[in-house]
Amino acid sequence: MLGSVITAAVTPFRADGAVDLERFRELATFLVENGSDGLVVCGTTGESPTLTDDEKLDLFRTAVDAVGDRATVIAGTGTYDTAHSAALTREATELGVDAILVVTPYYNKPPQRAIVRHFEEIAGATHLPVVAYNIPSRVVVNIESATIARLAEIENVVAVKQALGDPEQARFIVEDTRLDLYSGDDPNTLAFLELGGRGVVSVTAHLWGPQIAEMIRRYREGDVDGARALHEEQQPSHDLLRIQVNPIPIKAALNLTGHEVGGHRLPMVEPDEEELTEIRSCLERAGLLAAASAR
């Protein structure tokens, strides 16, 4: 198993727009010390489309060095170009990451049989476990259940990060394939656990990691009511995600709580004043701004 609470880490930037590897090292360490047993590096939350290959490799290398002995490091190497993705996967593998995350090709909208070929090529470029990332809200195409079944025939495809709330497809992954199911959307984590899911690839674990880890622990130990209570307590974190497209709210929340991860590269932008007020409200409801000011 790759972990239960896998945080899709943001990429810190300096004021001049350069990747801040030292801040990233600090963030990775903080996450692993606060509930995360795995990290996705250079995923959607990490603004991967605006990172060069060299920057991605530097981030993979830094994560392995900082926390590779304490948590799984999952490299986001998927793009809409199969050959490029396979080449980046080979390089990430050589750096000692633990697994590979591959998103459905975006923009070029491949048919289902092409999605299978895409994953076959990338999985063939590594001996590491590969996680298929299904997020139709961003890539337009849903990996259909029949296609997921075909992906399960690829030896080192081991899991699906399912950023889709469809319970029937989630149940299919658990019951009709050998693949592990991970929630790719924090509000769905408890529901996916109830269907047999392994855990979550989380955005909110940047700041709510201990609560998410405790929720999963309680559920696995049979304390369903306790897990549900913790899920409900995380409502401010779920509200945070709805304020603006990810990673705009979580980066602002990190900055407000003292983690100083910087801004964004275009086309991502800073939150406006109204959005920032809403972000502050979520943090105040969760008690996180008070905790930050007390440090």
N, C-alpha and C positions, 0 to 999 in steps of 0.2 A: 504494500500500500504506500502511496506517495505522501500521505499525510491526511489529516482531518481538516485543519484550518490552514489553507494555503492562501497567502495574501498576494494578490496581484499588485505588485509594488509600483508606486509612482516613480518617475525619473526626476530627480532634483536638477534644476538648472540654475546657473549663476545669473547675475544681472545682465551679462553680455550674451546670454543664450547658450553658453557652453554647458555640457553635462558636468555636474558637480559630483565627482566620484567619491570624494571624502564624505559629503553629506549622504550619499547613497549608502556608503559603508555604515555610517551611523544609523541610518534608517533601518537597514537590514538587521543590524544588531538589536535595535529596539524592538522590531517586530518579533524576532525569534525569542526575545526575553519576555514578550507580552502576548503569548497565546498561539503564535504561528509555528507550525512544524514544517512548513514549506513556503517557498516564495516562487511566484511567477515573475520572471524578469523580462522586460520588453514585451509585455502584452498590450492590450488596449489601454489599460490604465497607465502604462508606462509610456504612452504616446509613441509607440513603435513606428508608425508610418513616417515620423519626422526624424528618426534616428538613422545615422549611417551604419553600415555594417561594422565599421571599426568601433563606433560608439557602442553598439550592441555587444560586441565581443569584449570590450573593456568592462561593460556592466556585468556580463556573465562571469568574467574573470574575478572581478571584485566581489561578487556575491559568493562565489566558491571559496575565495580566500577568507571572507569575513564570517560566513556562517555554514560553510559546506560540511563541517564536522558535526553540526547540530541540527540541521534542517535540510530538506531536499531543495535543490535549486533546479527549477524547471525553466528552460530557455524557450522564449517565444520566438520561433524562427519562421513561422508561416507568413507568406505574402500571397499576392495574386499571381505570382510567377513561380511555377513549379521548380524549374531549374535553379533559380535564385534561392528558393527555400531549401532545396536539397543541399546546395553548396554551403549555405549558412549553417545548416544542421550538422554537416561534417565538421565544420570549424568549431561549433559549440561543443560537439562531442569530444573533440581533442582537448578542450579546456577543462574537462572534468565535471560538467554538469550532470545531474542525475536523471533528467528526463527532458522531453521535448514537447512543447505545446504548439499545435498546428491549427490555425483558424481556417474555416472554409474560405476558399478564394473569393475575394470581394471585388466588386465593380464589374469584372468580366462575366459574371453570372453563368458558370459552367453547368451543364446538365448533370444529373445524378451519376451517370457512368463516368463522367470526367472527374467528379469529386473522388471517386474510388481510385482512379489512376493517379491523381494528385497525391493522395495519401500513400499509395503503393510506392511511388518514387521517393517520397521523403522518408518513409519508414525504412526503405532499402538503403538509405544513406547513413544509417546509424544502427548500433546494436542496442541503443537505449529504449526505455519505454516511451511510447508516443501517446499523447492525449489529444483527442479530436475535440476541437472547440466549435460548438454549434451555436451561433448567435445570429439568427435570421433577421433580427431587428436592425443589425448593422450591415450585414452582407447581402441581404435581400433573399438569399436562397436558404431554405431549411434542408438540413440533411435528413431525408426521409427515413422512416424506420427500416425499410428494406435495404437502404443504403448503409445504415448503421450496422445491420446484420452482415453486410459484405465487408465493412471495415473490421468487424470482429474476426474475420478470417485471416487478416494480416497479423502475423505472429506477434509483433511487438507493439501493436496498437492495444492499449490496456484499459483505456478509460475514455469517457465523454464528459467534457465540461459543457453542461446543458444550460445555456442561457435562454431558456424557453420554458414558460410555465405550464405547458401541456402535460397533465399528469399521465395521460395514456402513453405518450411517447416515453416519458420517464420510466413508467412501469415496464414498458417493453424492453428498455435497456437493461433493467435489473433482472427481469424474469426470462427473457428470450435471447439474451446474449451473455457472453462471459465477461463483458466490460463493466468496470466500476462506473458508477454514476456520481458525478459531482455537480452540485448546484453552482451555476454560474451567475446567479442573481440572489443577493443576500436575503430578500424577503421570502424566497422559496426554500430556504435551507431546511427548516423544520419539516415542511411538507415532503421534501425529498428524502429526509431521514426516515419518515414514516413509510415511504415506498421502498426502502432498502438502500438508500444512497450512502456513500462513504463519508461525505463531508461537503465542503464548500471551497470554491476558489473565490475569495472574498475581496471586496473593496473596503467595506466598513471595518474589517479587522485591523486596518491601520490604527484605529482608535478604540475599537470595541473588541479586540482580540481575546482578552481573558473571558469576557462574557460569552462569546461565541464558543470558545473551547469548553467552557463549563456547561453550556447548553448541550453540546454534543455529548460530553461525558455523562451528564445526567440521563439523556435519552438512552444511551447505550447501556446504562446500568438499570434501566427500567423505570426511572423516575420521569415518566412522561409529563405529569402535571408540572413538575419542577422545570423541565425543559421548556414547556409551553409558557410558563411564567417569565422565564428569561427571554424567550422570543418576544413576548409582548413588551418587556422592558426596553427592548432595542428599537422600539418604534421611532424614536428620534433619528436613529441612524438610517432607517429605511426612508423616512421623510427627507433626509439630507440628499439621498440619491435622486430624488424627484425634482430637485430645485433647478438643476441644469444638467446638461449632458456630462457624463463621466469623461475625464477626471477633474473637471472644473470644481465641483463642490468639495471633493475629498482633499484636493490640494489646498484649497482655501482653508478648510478645517484644520489641516495639519499646520499651516502657517499660523493660524490664530491660536493654536495650542502649543506653539513654541518650537515646532520641528523644522521650520525654515527650509522648505523644499523649493522655494522660488516660484517662478511663474511658469508660462507655457511657451511653446513654439506655435506660431500660426500653422493651421487655422484655429487652434484652441486659443481662447482669450481669458482674461481675468473676469470674475463675476462682477456684475454691476452693483450699484449700491443697494438696490432692492434685494437682489439675490444674496448679497453679503449679509444683510440684516436677517434674512431667513436662515442662512447658515449659522450665524451666531445664535439665533433662537434655538436651533436644534442642539447645539453644543451646550447651551445653558440648561435646557430641559434635561439633558443627560448628565449635568454636573461636571462637564469636562472643562469648561472655561474656568470655573472656580478651582478645579484641581490644577490646571496649568498655572494660574496666577499664584498658587500656594507653593509652587516648586522653588 
